[in-house]
Amino acid sequence: MSRYTGPRVRIARRFDQYLPGLSRKTAKLRLNPPGQHGGNRRKKTSEYKERLDEKQKLRFNFGITERQLRRYYRKAKAQKGNTGHNLLSLLESRLDSVVFRSGLAPTIPAARQMVSHGHIEVNGRKVDVSSYLVKPGQIIKLRDSIKKVPGLRDEIDHPTFLMPNFLIVDKEKLEIQYIRHPERDEVLLEIKEDLIIEFYNRVA
């Protein structure tokens, strides 16, 4: 399954939930399903549907494909500790997610575009792969090619979300230091990761 590129607000309404990484337009939206009587059409969902929806929310929020998410799940399962927490930590440590959480981009898709266009350096080397996993201690920096883009300074000075404790941002140098992997309560997305793990345990 490919990465979703359609209307983002429709996805938020589909799940009746704000997805912070997908679009900030949905923060104040009336989150009902599309249609004239969207708010009155709720039905009892099956256990499978509940687990599928949680998995899909994770996919859409981080903008990844099904194949990528399965790969992250297998990697999280192979690590020590809680598999669900490991999975969220892996997704939060993607380069596009780190750029988004630092306030340098309003959404993950915007951060992904910055990365893919070659505007980001990691430890002094250009990285244009958004799925690059940032390691603790690494420095992410905006290249000179994007520092003068209109509106960028306003994004940095007025971020949508509070700066997480696992990042240190130098607003003058436009540098991000990735201190450590995030704790569970530092993940912005409201998600039931245990249901996602159960979903993959059943279908694997």
C-alpha positions in Angstrom: 0.0 0.0 0.0 1.4 3.4 -1.0 1.8 6.5 1.1 -1.5 8.5 1.3 -1.4 11.8 -0.6 -5.1 12.7 -0.6 -7.1 15.3 1.5 -5.7 15.2 5.0 -8.8 16.7 6.7 -10.8 13.7 5.4 -8.5 11.3 7.3 -8.9 13.1 10.6 -12.7 13.1 10.2 -12.6 9.4 9.3 -11.0 8.5 12.6 -12.8 11.3 14.6 -9.4 12.3 15.9 -6.8 15.1 15.5 -3.6 13.7 13.9 -0.9 16.3 14.7 1.7 15.0 12.3 -0.7 14.9 9.3 -2.2 18.4 9.3 -2.6 21.3 11.7 -5.8 22.3 10.0 -7.6 19.6 11.9 -6.9 20.9 15.4 -10.1 23.0 15.5 -12.1 20.9 13.1 -15.5 19.3 13.9 -14.3 15.7 13.7 -17.2 13.8 12.3 -17.1 11.4 9.4 -17.8 13.0 5.9 -21.4 13.3 4.9 -24.5 15.3 5.9 -25.3 13.0 8.8 -21.8 12.1 9.7 -22.2 12.7 13.4 -25.1 10.3 13.7 -23.7 7.3 11.8 -21.5 5.7 14.5 -21.7 2.0 14.7 -20.3 -0.5 17.1 -16.9 -1.6 15.7 -15.5 -5.1 15.8 -12.2 -5.9 17.7 -10.5 -6.3 14.3 -11.7 -2.9 13.1 -10.6 -1.2 16.3 -7.1 -2.6 15.9 -7.0 -1.9 12.2 -8.0 1.7 12.8 -5.3 2.3 15.4 -2.7 0.9 12.9 -4.0 3.1 10.1 -3.9 6.2 12.4 -0.3 5.5 13.0 0.4 5.1 9.3 -1.4 8.3 8.3 0.1 10.4 11.1 3.7 9.5 10.3 3.1 9.3 6.5 4.5 5.8 6.0 3.5 2.9 3.9 2.2 -0.5 5.2 5.5 -2.1 4.2 7.4 0.4 6.2 5.2 0.0 9.3 5.6 -3.7 9.2 9.4 -3.3 9.0 9.3 -1.0 12.0 7.1 -3.5 13.9 9.6 -6.3 13.3 12.5 -4.1 14.4 10.6 -3.0 17.5 9.7 -6.6 18.4 13.4 -7.6 18.1 14.4 -4.9 20.6 14.3 -5.3 24.4 11.4 -3.7 26.3 7.8 -3.0 25.4 7.3 -3.5 21.7 4.6 -0.8 21.4 6.9 1.8 23.0 9.8 0.7 20.9 7.6 1.1 17.8 6.6 4.7 18.7 10.2 5.5 19.6 11.4 4.3 16.2 8.8 6.4 14.3 9.6 9.5 16.4 13.3 9.1 15.6 12.8 9.3 11.9 14.4 12.4 10.5 11.2 13.9 9.2 9.6 13.4 12.6 12.5 15.0 14.4 12.4 18.1 12.1 8.6 18.3 12.7 8.9 18.0 16.5 11.6 20.7 16.5 9.2 23.2 15.1 11.1 23.7 11.9 8.1 22.4 9.9 4.4 22.6 10.6 3.6 19.0 9.7 5.5 15.8 8.9 4.7 16.0 5.2 6.3 19.5 5.2 9.3 18.2 7.1 9.6 15.3 4.6 9.7 17.8 1.8 12.5 19.7 3.4 14.5 16.5 3.8 13.9 15.1 0.3 14.8 18.5 -1.2 18.2 18.3 0.4 17.8 21.1 2.9 18.9 19.1 6.0 22.3 18.0 7.3 23.0 15.4 10.0 26.4 15.8 11.7 27.5 18.0 8.8 26.5 15.7 6.0 23.4 16.2 3.7 20.7 13.6 4.3 17.8 13.5 1.9 16.2 10.3 3.2 13.2 11.1 5.4 13.2 7.6 7.0 16.8 8.1 8.3 16.8 7.1 12.0 18.4 9.8 14.1 20.7 8.6 16.9 21.1 10.3 20.3 23.8 12.9 20.2 23.5 13.7 16.5 23.1 17.3 15.3 20.5 18.2 12.6 21.0 21.5 10.9 19.2 23.5 8.2 21.4 24.1 5.1 21.9 27.7 3.9 19.7 26.9 0.9 16.5 27.1 3.0 17.4 29.5 5.8 16.0 32.5 4.0 12.7 30.9 2.9 9.8 33.3 3.8 7.8 32.2 6.8 10.5 29.8 8.2 11.5 32.2 10.9 7.9 32.6 12.0 7.4 28.9 12.2 10.5 28.6 14.4 9.5 31.5 16.7 5.8 30.4 17.0 5.8 26.6 17.0 2.5 24.7 17.0 3.6 22.4 19.8 5.8 22.7 22.9 9.4 21.6 22.4 9.9 18.0 23.6 12.6 17.4 26.2 14.4 14.9 24.0 15.4 17.8 21.6 17.5 20.9 22.1 16.9 23.6 19.4 19.3 26.5 18.8 17.0 29.0 17.0 19.9 31.3 16.0 22.0 28.6 14.4 18.9 26.6 13.3 20.3 23.4 14.8 18.6 20.5 16.5 20.4 18.2 19.0 18.7 14.8 19.4 19.4 14.1 23.1 17.7 10.7 23.5 14.9 8.6 22.3 11.4 9.9 23.5 9.6 8.5 26.4 6.0 7.2 25.9 4.3 10.3 27.3 6.3 12.5 24.9 4.5 11.2 21.8 2.0 13.7 20.5 -0.3 11.3 18.8 -3.0 9.8 20.9 -2.7 6.1 20.0 -3.3 2.7 21.6 -0.1 1.1 20.5 -0.9 -2.2 22.3 -3.8 -2.7 19.8 -1.4 -2.2 16.9 0.9 -4.9 18.3 -2.0 -7.2 18.7 -3.1 -6.6 15.1 0.3 -7.6 13.8 0.6 -10.5 16.1 -2.6 -11.9 14.7 -1.9 -11.3 11.0 1.8 -12.2 11.0 
